[in-house]
């Protein structure tokens, strides 16, 4: 089975099995093609495979061991594999007729690794393609792209990433836009020769925020040995303010901004506040339960300097512990500046412009990226230096509806959660609470 990626033609060495509907070629619903089915593709029922059968399938597809196992059976009800077969259809099989049943969903690990780091969730990115391991590099790279590496390794969120120069060798190139489309690193690899460039990524290994607008916001999930390494949501009230501060710091973000339903005393995590990881905090063990999931937003490592208030001035950001001015590649506008104001909890952009100043080291940012994510997630170290800088003025007195820009016309969007009443000092209140 062959598929065309953005850059290359990649072939999966199987003509009888496939995973469909997943975010990569290594995940999805299992389908088989069989002579007895007149060559049509048919779904496979939950429980049809055991662990050994799933391992045979993943190996046949050029992937690694099963990661998310769907509804596997202790003894495969349809496929009975020894584990050393090269193809799933080589396994002994109990023939079954057409039936209505839930389809088996499976995710295999990607042939990917981080080497040279302190744990399996940090180091230099390497990938296997056509049986050959090489370093992975990219022409453009940022935290949003690094999220695909962490996701493929079943680690948490990317905390930091950078391109470095090493020895010249054959490498796999990865398409940044491709992995940002919620695909996988493996599906976006192509061979473009050799390079001295390499990618380093550090992921959080046991916590992540998912479903938010940026990597510093979303629903809290944890990964724990007692949960069989599966990711599980954390209930509202599980953290207090100190626990939320530990979590944000672990993810490379700043202090909690939108606190969700924090408890005055964390009901699950009891943090002193100086821990480096949330899972280092004392914890009250709780069993599986149905509850509202805790949502949290941490501040971005971002600031506006030289203005009359914290909500106006020159844009600066911190990446890997270093503060620099931020400059765009091109086409900076008010819609892009909205990401700056949003990351600072400063309302909406009032004005923005790009100016020339003294030459210095800068972080570059792609405008299209920040319009969908955040400034932090889109920073790149692509320029040695620049004399350009950005100035932004945000509305810091009143939380007005967020705007979009189309051909110079301002249009209000629907209000989000930020516009409701808040309990913490310094938070936004709607105009209806006391008027303007």
Order of alpha helices (4+ residues) and beta strands (2+ residues): beta-beta-beta-beta-beta-alpha-beta-beta-beta-beta-beta-beta-beta-alpha-beta-alpha-beta-beta-beta-beta-beta-alpha-beta-beta-beta-beta-beta-beta-beta-alpha-beta-beta-alpha-beta-beta-beta-beta
